[in-house]
Amino acid sequence: MDASYALTDHALNLSWADISPSARQAAATFLHDSLAVGIAGARAPHADQVLGVATAWGGSGPCAILGRKRRLPAPDAAFVNAFQIHSQEYDCVHEPAVVHPLATIVAVLLAEIDRSGPYAGSDVLTALVAGVDVSAGLGIAVTTPLRFFRPATAGIFGSIAALARLRGLPRAVALDALGYGLAFASGTMQAHVEGKPTLPVQIAQAARSAIQAVDLAVAGLPGPQASIEGPFGYLTLFETSYDIDLLHKGLGAVFRIEEVSWKPFPTGRAAHGAVVATQALMRDHGLTADNLVGLVYRAPSLIHRLVGRPATPAMTPAYARLCFAYLAGAVLEQGTVGLNDFTPEKLGDPARLAIAAKVTVEVDDNPDPAAFTPATATARLTDGRVIEVGVAHQFGSPAWPLSRDQHLEKARACMAFAGLEPLHGPLANLMETLDNVSDLGAALRGVLERQTP
């Protein structure tokens, strides 16, 4: 059976009763995390420009924009919200799949609950779980390194699946929608190499296109049926090699939402292990900016590929978030890296750039093209010592999760960054009762619009 049929049936047939308590909790937690980083994203570089462009496309509409009073038509609102969620590299990630599943899915579901609700909180969470199973499942099936930007290319399919489940679409219509998802799928890693804001724009377009794909299918336009593993389907065209059994075996056996990781820092996920390793060298071995001669982070090839770039005086925020050398400079100066570390003044700071020049990423012999760990950080100091720490798990992963207090503090800091800290308490309280909410759209509007200036 073609994977498009299996994914469609899984999404449409998933019920709230099927989902384990731990997966329900993970869905609510990462919905909260995504809303928080999306609100912070209202102050991200280029966010106002993106909003202006999207407003010019369609004018006003029924769908809310996180952290703003503006309302847009559903495709345009999904575009802006997805951009804001991913724009500061702070959104959650499924590491084994190399996918940011909630950036697209949450943006699409937020738009839909505003234009066609009411939908109960449990229905929205069920759709979210189904969508993550699809987008992360597609990444899990791949056995070779990234060729295209998978958070966008796989993200559109997960978003369509989530939307089909939320709306209760007939099987034939959902299959047609996945076919249009194939027609619209895109996303290049060149944007990652160059550190351009095209990365969150690609995620934004995937969210927008997911709504358009469903709307076309609902209108009665037939789409390709073998959209996933047909001779010109998604896996065939976008990935070098894959094992479709890995996708089929996971459906219904695991909930991929439980495998999602927080991002404790607003950086590329591949830098997180290195950031924590640098903090450990400082805390446990006395490493400082002044006594550092050189720092090497030796890690799997994906880490070098994603964050091994050198720091430069002309870095953009998007480039710097994907540059461990720059991030290490921030950690060595102040102990951590946060949302305020990507201003022009910080990016061009000679002292921080001088520290960054002492930091490199090297590739180890790990054959797994999607591995983030294990890794080792080794520093040489001015007194002749060589100090080292190992990284077995990334902070924020299921093996090393954020505590509830850490999760809430991240959410609060996001609101504060956006100048909307009064949102924190009411939104956190709402997230605690999602499965009892009869109209999630109305409940969110009651929280967000009351506090947003």
Helices and strands as residue ranges (DSSP letters): H 3-13, G 16-18, H 21-40, G 41-43, H 47-58, E 63-64, E 71-72, H 74-86, H 101-116, H 121-140, H 150-153, H 155-167, H 171-184, H 190-194, H 198-218, H 234-238, H 244-250, G 256-259, G 269-271, H 272-285, E 292-299, H 301-307, H 317-320, H 324-334, G 339-342, H 344-347, H 350-356, E 359-363, E 375-381, E 386-391, H 404-417, G 421-423, H 424-431, G 434-436, H 440-451
